[in-house]
Structures are given as structure tokens and as C-alpha cells.
Amino acid sequence: MADQRVNVGSSDLEVFPLVLGGNTFGWTSDEDTSRKVLDAYVEAGGNFIDTADVYSAWAPGNAGGESEIVLGRWLAVRGNRDEMVIATKVSEHPQYKGLSHDNVIAAANASLLRLGIDTIDLYYAHFDDRNTPLEETVAAFDELVKAGKIRAIGLSNYTAERIEEWFRIAREHGYALPVALEPHYNLVARGNYERTLAPLAARENLAVFPYFSLAAGFLTGKYRSAADAEGKARQGMVADYLTDDGFKLIDALDAVAKAHDAQIATVSLAWLRHRPQVAGPIVSARIPEQLPALLASADLDLTADEIDALDAASAPFAK
């Protein structure tokens, strides 16, 4: 596995071009399994972990912060904090809802404690908080940068209009500018990102880290018919893709995968990696055995003709 690194926007952060999502840690992956996944990712050259303070408050018996705790213990045991880039997020934890100044500061301090670190490398505003003046939120993030508690700022699930407003406020007051964007983007979810967010990301030199990069498993090729999804836990999440257009896209992915002796998931992620401004897709693995196909995407270079073919096959999802 190559040890390539890409820059996170204008920051000094350098990361592996495939991001390991921490949403499974302490949820569908117990602590021992989570550590095995983390170890396998690092052994393959990975260095960038993406988590959030809310992971995984939705699970029975969990309160939020479980992922950060598991990750923090792993960092302590492995002693590799300096080699890793850690991203986490604020606004959704049950005890730290929203993006008011005091909440952002308190949530960051709580995340630092759970992670057992002094500085969060990349801190995301997870979801926009329309009930808090944006000026207040932007000032709070800048305060954290100046205090050395975070190195860089990211935005997730924001509209282009609100991102532009964030930049306007930050420039007007001399605050630290965001360097990363985490949007919903993949081969079957192209339209909104490519129309509104991609031009802004290019203009502001934002590193883009797409989530849902495999569309709840649809872009792994596991669903070749509507019947394949019947009774499955993710049936509702992939229902919109179980169409003639969706299956034609899977056929196109399959053709490229066979040409490279690769898996469909590998090709789906490689397509994302070739998009302008995309620094690395975010992927999750419940067990280490799921990682090889994902990690292989960091080394898979698609030809221009292959990219064109996938662009054409996914065109119905770019509207």
C-alpha cells in the first residue's frame, strides 16, 4: 500500500487519501474489534480518523462519546498520537446540542478529554445551527484555534450559502478560515454537491471528504436487484437506487472492476478520489476483513475513459 499523503486545504495537515470513519467504534464494533480495524488501517498507511462527539448516542445503552473514548484509549495504548490526524465534530451530542459559543467550547473540551489529547487536528461544525447567530459560532471556532485546542476548522452538512457567509464573517473579523468540507457525495448522490458545493470548494480551496461514499452498501455491488435488498437492514436506505439506472451503474462499475481485477467498492471509492477537491472518501469498517477492498482504492488509478464511462452511467444521479 502506498504511503501517499494529500494536503487538507491550506492547512499543514497531511492525510492518507482514504479516511477511516469512527462511527462503528463502540457501536457495531466492540472495543477489541475497533482496535483491530484501527491497527489494520494504520498498517496499510492510513493516518486520518474521522469521528464525532455524538457517535453513537443513537444506540441502546449509549450516551454519545463512545467512539471518541474507544479511539482515545487506542491512541494511548499505541502511543502514536503524533502520527495520527484526528477529526471530530460538534453540535449533535445530547449534552452539547447546537453551536452557541459556550456549547462549542464545552463540547470541544469534552472531546479532548474523551480522546485523551491536547489538540483536535480538524474540528467540524457537524450540522448548521440556525438558532445561533453564525457570527457567534465562527468566533467560538476561532477562539479554539487561538487557544491551541484545535488546529483547523471543517464544515459538514452546510449549504453553499451558509458556507459563504461563514467565510465572509471570518474574513471580516480576521478569524481562522475553514479548510475542509464533509458533504454527502457519491456516484448516486451527485446533483446537490456538484451544483452548489463543488464550485465553492474549488474557489475556497476546501479539502472535501465525502461521507456515505458507498451509499449504504449499494456501491459495493451487493444489490443487483430489488429482491437482493428485501428484508435487509439497509433496505430503506438503498431503495431509491434500486432502479434500472442504479443497476446500469453497477454494471458499469463491474466492467471497470473486472478490468483492474478489483472489487466494485474499490472502483466506487477511486472514482470519488479522482474528483476535483476530494482529498479522500470516508469509509467505515465493522471488522478488519472489510478493509482491504476499501484501502485498495487509494492505489487504483482510473483511466480517463473509465472515469468518463462512470460519469455517463451515473449521469441520472447528477440531476
Residue pairs with C-beta under 8 A, 6 or more apart in sequence:
1 44
1 45
1 295
1 298
1 299
2 45
2 298
2 299
3 16
3 45
4 16
4 17
4 45
4 298
5 14
5 15
5 16
5 17
5 47
6 14
6 15
6 16
6 17
6 207
6 279
6 280
7 13
7 14
7 207
7 279
8 14
8 15
8 85
8 122
8 152
8 179
8 180
8 207
8 279
9 152
9 178
9 179
9 180
9 205
9 206
9 207
10 177
10 179
10 205
11 122
11 151
11 152
11 179
11 180
12 151
13 85
13 121
13 122
13 151
13 152
13 179
14 85
15 47
15 48
15 85
15 279
15 280
16 45
16 46
16 47
16 48
16 280
16 298
17 273
17 279
17 280
17 298
18 46
18 269
18 273
18 280
18 281
18 283
18 294
18 295
18 297
18 298
19 48
19 49
19 50
19 87
19 209
19 280
19 281
19 282
19 283
20 37
20 38
20 41
20 46
20 48
20 49
20 50
20 282
20 283
20 284
20 285
21 50
21 51
21 211
21 282
21 283
21 284
22 49
22 50
22 51
22 52
22 55
22 67
22 68
22 70
22 71
22 284
23 51
23 52
23 55
23 56
23 67
23 284
24 34
24 37
24 67
24 284
24 285
24 286
25 31
25 34
25 51
25 55
25 66
25 67
25 70
25 71
26 34
26 55
26 56
26 62
26 66
26 67
26 69
26 70
27 55
27 56
27 59
27 62
27 66
27 67
28 286
29 37
29 286
29 287
31 70
31 73
33 286
33 287
33 288
34 70
34 71
34 74
35 70
35 74
35 77
36 287
36 288
37 285
37 286
37 287
37 288
37 291
38 49
38 71
38 74
39 78
39 288
40 288
40 291
41 285
41 291
41 295
42 78
42 80
42 83
42 84
44 291
44 295
45 295
45 298
46 295
47 83
47 84
47 85
48 84
48 85
48 87
48 280
49 71
49 84
49 85
49 86
49 87
50 87
50 88
50 182
50 209
50 282
51 67
51 68
51 71
51 86
51 87
51 88
51 89
52 67
52 88
52 89
52 92
52 124
52 126
53 64
53 65
53 68
53 88
53 89
53 90
53 92
53 93
53 96
53 107
53 110
53 111
53 114
54 64
54 89
54 92
54 93
54 94
54 126
55 64
55 65
55 66
55 67
55 68
56 62
56 64
56 66
56 67
57 63
57 64
57 65
57 92
57 93
57 94
59 66
63 94
64 92
64 93
64 94
64 95
65 93
65 110
65 111
65 114
68 88
68 111
68 114
68 115
69 114
71 86
71 115
72 114
72 115
72 116
72 117
73 116
75 81
75 84
75 86
75 115
75 116
75 117
76 116
81 117
85 121
85 122
86 115
86 117
86 120
86 121
86 122
87 120
87 121
87 122
87 123
87 124
87 154
87 180
88 111
88 115
88 120
88 123
88 124
89 123
89 124
89 125
89 126
89 154
89 156
90 96
90 99
90 103
90 104
90 107
90 108
90 111
90 123
90 124
90 125
90 126
91 97
91 98
91 99
91 107
91 125
91 126
91 127
91 129
92 126
92 127
93 107
93 110
95 110
96 103
96 106
96 107
96 110
97 103
98 129
98 131
98 132
99 125
99 128
99 129
99 132
99 136
99 137
99 140
100 129
100 132
100 136
100 137
100 140
101 136
101 137
101 139
101 140
101 143
104 137
104 140
104 141
104 144
105 140
105 143
105 144
108 120
108 123
108 144
108 149
108 150
109 149
111 120
112 118
112 119
112 120
112 149
118 148
118 149
119 148
119 149
119 150
119 151
120 149
120 150
120 151
121 150
121 151
121 152
122 150
122 151
122 152
122 153
122 154
122 179
122 180
123 141
123 144
123 150
123 152
123 153
123 154
124 153
124 154
124 155
124 156
124 180
124 182
125 137
125 141
125 153
125 154
125 155
125 156
125 158
126 156
126 157
127 156
127 157
128 157
128 158
128 159
128 162
129 137
134 162
134 165
134 166
134 169
135 169
138 166
138 169
138 170
138 173
138 175
139 173
139 175
141 150
141 153
141 175
141 176
142 170
142 173
142 175
142 176
144 150
145 151
145 152
145 153
145 176
146 176
152 176
152 178
152 179
152 180
153 176
153 177
153 178
153 179
153 180
154 178
154 179
154 180
154 181
154 182
154 209
155 163
155 166
155 178
155 180
155 181
155 182
156 181
156 182
156 183
156 211
157 182
157 183
157 184
158 166
158 181
159 196
160 196
160 197
160 199
160 200
163 178
163 181
163 197
163 200
163 204
164 200
166 178
167 177
167 178
167 204
169 175
170 176
170 177
170 178
171 177
177 204
178 204
178 206
179 205
179 206
179 207
180 206
180 207
180 208
180 209
180 279
181 197
181 201
181 206
181 207
181 208
181 209
182 208
182 209
182 210
182 211
182 282
183 193
183 197
183 208
183 210
183 211
184 192
184 193
184 210
184 211
184 212
185 193
185 197
185 208
185 210
185 211
185 212
185 213
185 272
185 275
185 278
186 210
186 212
186 213
186 214
186 215
186 219
186 268
186 272
186 281
187 215
187 219
187 249
187 253
187 268
187 271
187 272
187 310
187 314
187 317
188 215
188 218
188 219
188 240
188 241
188 246
188 249
188 314
188 317
189 212
189 215
189 317
190 314
190 317
190 318
191 317
191 318
191 319
193 210
194 318
197 208
198 208
198 275
198 276
198 277
200 206
201 208
201 276
201 277
202 276
202 277
205 277
206 277
207 277
207 279
208 275
208 277
208 278
208 279
209 278
209 279
209 280
209 281
209 282
210 272
210 278
210 281
210 282
211 282
213 219
213 268
213 269
213 272
213 281
213 282
213 283
214 220
214 265
214 268
214 269
214 283
215 237
215 238
215 241
216 234
216 237
216 238
217 223
217 234
217 238
218 238
218 241
218 242
218 246
218 250
219 250
219 253
219 264
219 265
219 268
220 263
220 264
220 265
220 268
220 293
221 250
221 253
221 254
221 257
221 263
221 264
221 265
222 228
223 229
223 238
223 241
223 242
223 250
224 247
224 250
225 242
225 247
226 242
229 235
229 238
229 239
229 242
245 316
245 317
248 313
249 310
249 313
249 314
249 317
250 264
251 313
252 309
252 310
252 312
252 313
252 314
253 264
253 267
253 268
253 310
253 313
254 264
255 309
256 262
256 267
256 302
256 306
256 309
256 310
257 263
257 264
257 266
257 267
259 306
260 266
260 267
260 300
262 293
262 296
262 300
263 293
263 296
265 293
265 294
265 297
266 293
266 294
266 296
266 297
266 300
267 297
267 300
267 302
267 310
268 297
269 281
269 283
269 294
269 297
270 297
270 300
270 301
270 302
271 302
271 307
271 310
272 278
272 281
273 280
273 281
273 297
273 298
274 302
274 307
280 298
281 297
283 294
285 291
285 294
302 310
